[in-house]
Amino acid sequence: MTLAYSSAIFQGTELKKKQVQEYVSRRKEPKKKYRRRSTFGVGLDGEKWVNYLEQYSWEVEQLMKLTPSKRRFYQQGMRAATLIQSIS
């Protein structure tokens, strides 16, 4: 259990360093005192986000064909996914 917790903390810290946390979880709202997700939660969610992206890649590609104006955002998300995969 300690190893799993430490791994999630490490991944969450690396996600924050590489500034891809906003793809994984919501950002802190200006009027809120505390963050929405802890470093541990960000680490867990990053891995889940990449797994879902791989699982639904065909569907995402089809959606990108329908809305080519959103391609830039898709490419940013794919860049974030590769950074997250490099951490794992």
Helices and strands as residue ranges (DSSP letters): H 2-17, H 21-24, H 39-55, H 57-66, G 68-70, H 71-87
